[in-house]
Amino acid sequence: MGMTLNEIGLHGRTALEQRADSKAFELGAQRISGGINWIWAVGFSTEGAAKEFVLWLEGESLEHRGVYPNLPRDEYPGWAVRYRS
């Protein structure tokens, strides 16, 4: 399964972003990774699960850039979503 919230490191993350991380794992994301501007939830096994996460983000007024297919060579194939508060 994915990393725990303690393993991904929560320095500088808002409570809402942390809740989003938990929701992503609940919906099947395999990994959460943070960048300078965006957080990525990757490894959703279905596009439907990734879209459900996007709907959750919208309900919480978190910005997102939709659903992306991961490439077969990626560590976690499937679907990914990037988001931020």
C-alpha positions in Angstrom: 0.0 0.0 0.0 1.0 3.6 0.0 3.1 5.5 2.5 1.7 6.6 5.7 1.1 10.3 6.4 4.0 10.3 8.8 6.3 8.9 6.1 5.4 11.5 3.5 6.3 14.4 5.7 3.9 17.1 6.6 6.1 20.1 7.0 4.4 23.2 5.8 1.2 21.3 4.8 -2.2 22.7 5.7 -4.7 20.6 7.7 -6.9 20.6 4.5 -4.0 19.2 2.4 -3.4 16.6 5.0 -7.1 15.6 4.9 -6.8 15.4 1.1 -3.8 13.1 1.4 -5.9 10.8 3.7 -8.8 10.8 1.2 -6.5 10.0 -1.7 -5.2 6.9 0.2 -8.8 6.0 1.1 -9.6 6.0 -2.6 -6.6 3.9 -3.5 -3.7 6.2 -4.2 -0.4 4.4 -3.8 1.8 7.4 -3.1 1.6 11.1 -2.2 4.5 13.3 -3.3 4.9 17.0 -2.9 6.6 19.5 -5.1 7.3 23.2 -4.8 3.8 24.1 -6.0 1.7 21.0 -6.3 0.9 17.8 -4.4 0.6 14.6 -6.5 -1.6 11.6 -5.5 -0.5 8.8 -7.8 -1.3 5.2 -8.4 -5.1 5.2 -8.4 -6.0 1.9 -10.0 -9.0 3.3 -11.9 -9.8 6.5 -13.6 -13.1 6.5 -11.7 -11.3 6.5 -8.3 -9.1 9.4 -9.5 -12.2 11.3 -10.7 -13.9 10.6 -7.3 -10.9 12.2 -5.6 -11.2 15.3 -7.9 -14.9 15.7 -7.0 -13.9 15.5 -3.3 -11.2 18.2 -3.9 -13.8 20.4 -5.6 -16.1 20.0 -2.6 -13.3 21.2 -0.3 -12.4 24.1 -2.6 -8.9 22.7 -3.3 -7.4 23.6 -6.7 -6.6 20.7 -9.0 -5.5 20.1 -12.5 -7.7 17.0 -13.3 -6.8 13.4 -13.8 -3.6 12.2 -15.6 -2.8 8.8 -16.8 0.5 7.5 -15.5 2.9 6.0 -18.0 3.5 2.2 -17.9 7.1 2.8 -17.0 6.1 4.8 -13.9 6.6 3.3 -10.5 2.9 3.4 -9.8 0.9 2.8 -13.0 -2.7 3.9 -13.1 -4.0 7.4 -12.7 -2.7 10.6 -10.9 -4.1 13.9 -9.7 -2.3 17.0 -8.7 -3.7 19.5 -6.2 -3.0 22.3 -3.8 -4.8 24.7 -1.4 
